[in-house]
Amino acid sequence: MLNLLLPFFKLLPVCLSLFGAFLAIFLYSSSSKFLYLVKVSETGRNLFTFLNRKWFFDKFYNETINQAFLDFGYHISYKTLDRGFIEMIGPFGISRAIYLKSTILSNLQTGNFYDYALWMFFGFCIFLFLATSVILADTFSLFMFVSTLFFVNKVSK
C-alpha cells in the first residue's frame, strides 16, 4: 500500500505549487473584483489576520529541535572528537612525542668527547648494518633470479 502512495507523495509538492501558481494567475488576471470583495469582507479580513500573524512555529522548532542538534554537534562531535581525540593522536600527540623524545636525547648530551665518539661509533655500526643488509638483499635477489633462469633453462631442454 505504501509503495502505491510513494509516487503520489513525491509529486504532491510539485502539483500543489503548479496549482497555486495557476490559481494566482487566474485570480489576479480575470477576477480582481472578486478578490477585492473578499479582501474587504469580514471573513476576508479575519482570514488575512489569521494568516498574517506570527505563530512562532519556527521559533519553537529552532529552540527545541535545531538547538539540540547544534549543541550535540558542538559538544560531542567537535569538542570531544575533533579537538580531543583526533588532535591528541594527530598534531598535538606527534609534537608531544617529539618533544619527549628530544628531551630524552638531550639528556644524553654530556659534553664529553668519549660519549660523542661512542654515539658516532654506534651510528656508524648501524649504517654499516643497514648498508650491508641492502647489498646482501640485492645480492640474494640477484642470485635467486640467476638460479631461476638456470633452472628454467635446464627444464626447458
N, C-alpha and C positions, 0 to 999 in steps of 0.2 A: 504494500500500500504506500509505504514511504517512497519507494522508487518511482511510483507514478506521480507523486506530488512534487518531487525534487525539481524537475524542469519547470513546473509552474512557479515554484517559489524563487527560482533563479531568474525567471523572466518577469516576475511581478514588479520589481522597481522600474524596469525599462518601460513596461506597459503603462504604469501609473504616471511616469514622467511624461510620456508622449500624450497620454490623455489630458494631463494638466496643461501641457503646452497648447494643445488644440483647443481646449476649453477656454483658456485665456485669450487666444486669438479670436475665437468666436464671440466671446462676451464683450471684449473691448472693441471689436470692429463693427459688429452688427447691432448689438442691443445695448448701447451705452445708456439709454434711458432706463432700462431695466436695472442696471447696476446703480444708477443714481437713486432710483426709488428704494432699492434695498438698503443703500447706504444711509438715507435719511429716515428710514423707518425705525421703530423701536427695536424690533428684532435684529435689524442690521447693526444698530449701534451696540446692542448687547453682545452680539457675535464678535464684532470688531474689538470691543473692550476685553472680552474673554481671551481672544486670540492674541491681543497685543500685550497683555500683562506678562510679566516675567514670573514664572512659577518656580524658578530656581532648581529645575531638574538637573541642569548642567553643573551647578554648584554642588549639589548633593552627590552626583556621580563623581566629580573631581575630588571632593574631600573624602569620600569613603572608599571608592574602589581604586581610582588612579593613584592617590597618595599612598595607599598601602603598597601598591606595586613599586612606586618610586622609592619608598623607604626600604623595601626589600632589596631592590636593585642597588641602592647606595650602600646600605649597611652590610648586607651579606655578600653580594656579588663583588662590589668594588672594594670595600674596606677589607673584607676577610680574604677573598680570593686574590684579587689583583694586587692590592697593596701589601697583603700579608703573606700568603703562601707563595705566590709566583715571584714576588720581589725578593723574598728570603732565599728562594732557590736560585733565582736569576742574578740580577745585578748586585744586590746587597750581599747575598751569600758568597758570590765569587770574590767580590772585593774584600770581604771579611776574611775569607780563607787565605787570600793572597797576603793580606796584612799579617795574619797569624803566622804563616809560613815564613814571611820575611823577618819577623821578629825572632823566630827560632834561628834562622840563618844568620841574623846579625849577632846573635849571642855566640856563634861560632868564631866570630872575628875577635882574636885576642891581641893582634898587633905583633905577634912573634913570627919570625921568619920560618922557623921549622914547622909551625902549624900550617902556614900558607904553602910550604913545599909539600907537606903531606897531602893537602887537598888537591894540589896540582898533580901529584903522583896518582891519586885516586881517579881524578878526571881523565888523565892520560890512559890509565888501565881500562876504564870504561869505554873510552874512544877506541882503543885497540880491540877490545872485545866486540864492539858493535861493527867495526870495520871488517874484522876477520870473519864474523858471522855472516855478513853480507857477501863477502867474497866466497866463503865456503858454500853458502846457499846457492850462489850463482854457479860455482864450480860443480856442485852436486846436481843442479838442474841441467847444466851442460852435459855432465856425464850421463844422466838419465836420458836425455834427448839422443845422444850419440848411441847409447846402448839400445834404445828402442829402434832407431834406424837400422842398426846392425841386425837386431832380432827380426825385424820385418823383412829385411833383405834376405836373411837366411831362410825364413819361412816361405817366401815367395819363390825361391829357386827350386 
